[in-house]
C-alpha cells in the first residue's frame, strides 16, 4: 500500500488516503505524498454516499480529531501536556511532535474571526462571563464549522496542562455569510487537581484561544 501511494504520486496523480480503522496507524512517508488524509474510523453500510459527497464538494468536511495522532511508535502524546513535556532531548521546545494535533480538521472553507470579545475582564467564583465571536468563511457553498475554545495557564503552583479544551460548538454557516457564537465561562472550568487530588481554583491570568484569536481573562476565585 505504501509503494502504491508513492508510485501514484510519482505518476503525477492526486492522492487521498482514507483510513478505516478504530485506532491510530503509523503512516510513515505516506504523509509526505498524500494530498489529503481522511480518518473515516469504522464506517457503517451507509458510508459511501456521504463520503463521496464530501470528496466531490457537495458537502463540507467538518469533523475534528478527538485525540492526538502519534508520529512515532511507542509514543502516545497528549495535547494537554505540561510545559515540561515539550522539552526535547536537545533542550529545545520541540519534544511535543505528533503527526496531527488534537482538534485538527480540514474544510473547503477558510475561516476568519471577524470579532471576538468577553463580557468582563475578571471572572469570580459565582459569575458567568460570556465569550462572543463572529466567524466568516470564503467558500462558495454552505459549510459546517466546529469551534473549539482552549484555555492555558502558566502561573499555577504545580505543573499543569499547557492548554486544554473547555468548550466547543458546531454550526452550519450559509454561503458567504458570518455566524456568531456565544460561550459561557465559569470558574469551575478552570479548576485543577492539587497535590492531594482535590479540585481547586487558583487566582491568576488565563489565556483563551479560538483559532488564531486570543483573549485574556483574570480568575478571582
N, C-alpha and C positions, 0 to 999 in steps of 0.2 A: 504494500500500500504506500509506503514512503517513497519507493522508487517510482511508482506511478505518478505521484504528485510532482516529483522532480522532473520527470520526463514530459509531463503535460506543460509544466511551466517553461521548460526549455523549448517546447514547440510553439510558444507564444500564446498558449491558452490561458484564459482567466480561470482560476481555481478557487472553488468554495468548498471547504472541508466541513462536513456535517458530522458532529459527534453524537452518537446514540448510545449513551451509557449513563449509569447511575452514579459514577464516581470519577474523579479526575484520572486522565490518562496522559502520561508524558508524551509530548508530540515532537520533541527534538527539532530537527531542521525543517519540519513541515511548516512551522510558524513563519519562517522566512519566505517560503514560496507561495503560501496561501494568500489570496486577495481578501478573503474573509473566512472566519471560523464561526460556525453556528453550533451552539450547545443545545441539542434537542432533548436531552435527558432520555427517558424511556417512553417514547410516544405511543399513543393508542391507535386504534384502527382508523380513526378519522383525522389522522395527522397530515396526510398527503395534500389535501386541498388548501388548508390554511398555510401550510409551509410554502406551497407554490405561489399563493397569493403574496406572500412576503418576498419571496425570491424575485418575482417579476414586478414588484412595486405596487400591486393592487392594495396592499396593506403594509403597515409600517412595523418594523421591529421595535419593541418597547420593553422587553424583559431586561433585567439586570442580574448579574451574577450574585447568588446569595452566599457565596463562600470565596475564599482566596484560592485561586488556581495555582498549584505549585509549578515551578520551573525545573526543579531538580529532584531526583529520587531521594526518599528518606527525609524529606523536608516539608513539614506542614506548617505554613506560616499563617499568622492571623493579622488581619488588617488593623485590629485594635491593640497592637503590640505596644509594649512600653518603649520609651525613647531609647533606653539602653540596648534593646534588641536590634536596633538599626545600626549598631556599630559593627563594622566588618572586621575581618582578621587583620587588615592593614590599618585599622583605626579610622577608616573613612566612614561616612554616614551612608553606606550602601549595603548594609547587612540584610535589609529587607528588600528582596528582589524576586517577587513572584512572577509567573508568566502573565497573569491578569489579576488585578486588584478586585477586592470585594466591591460590588456595585458597578463593575464595568459593563457597558452595554453599547449597542450601536443603533443608529437610526438613519433614515434617509434625510432627516432634517438636521440643521444646525441650530442649536438653541442659544439664545442670548437672554440675559437677565436685564430687563428694561429698568426695573426699580426694585429696591429692597429696603426694608425698614423694620425697626422694632418699636413697640409702643412705649417702652420705658428702658432706661439705661441700667436700672438696678432691679434685680429680682429678689424678693423677700419670701420667706417660708410660706406665707399664706396667699401670695399673689399669683396671678397668671399674667404673663407678658406675651404679647402676640407678635410673632414674626410674620411679616407680609412681604410678598414678592410677586412680580409680574414677569412672565416668560413669553417670548415671541420666537417663532420659527420662520424659516425662509423656504420651506418646502412647497411644492405645487399640489399638495394633497393634504387631507386631514391626517393628523398624527397623534399618537398617544405618547405621553411623557410620564416617566417616573421621576419624582423629585425627592432625593434623599437629603436630610438635614443632619450634618455631622457637628459634633462638639469636641473641643480639645482643651486641655488644661495643663499647665506646666508648673504650677506652684503648689501642688498637693504634698502633704507630708510624707507620702510613700510613693514608690514607683507605680504610676498609673498608666492607663492606655493613652497613646498619643492622640488618637481620635476615635470616636465611636458614634454609631448611628443612634439618634434619639427620636427620629420620626421620619415618615415619608408619606407621600400622597401620589396618586396616579390619576391623570385626567386625559380626556380627548380634547384636542385643540383643532378647531376648524382651519381650513386652508388660509394661510397668510394672516392669521389673527393672533392675538395675545390672550393669555389666560392668567388669572390671579389665583394665588394660593395663600392660605392663612393657617399658621401652625401655632397651637397653644404651647407655651413653655412654662413649666412648673419646677419648683426646687427639687422635687423627688427625681426628676430626670437626670440630675447631676450628682446623685448620691454615689458613694463608693464604699467598698468594704475596708474597714480598718484592720489593724493587726490582730484584733480579737474576733474578726469575722462579722462584726456588726455593721449595718448600713449607717452611714453618717454623711454629713454635709460639711464642706469647708469653705470658709469665706475667701473670695478672690475672683479674679477675672476669668471669663470664659470666652473662647473664640468660636463663633458659629460659622459654618461654611455650607453654602449651597452652590454647587458647581464652582465657578470662579469668583463668586461673590462672598465676601466675608463681613461679619458684623461682630461687634464686641458687646458683651454683657457682663455685669458685675453681680455676683451672687452674695447676698447678705442674709444668711440663714437666721 
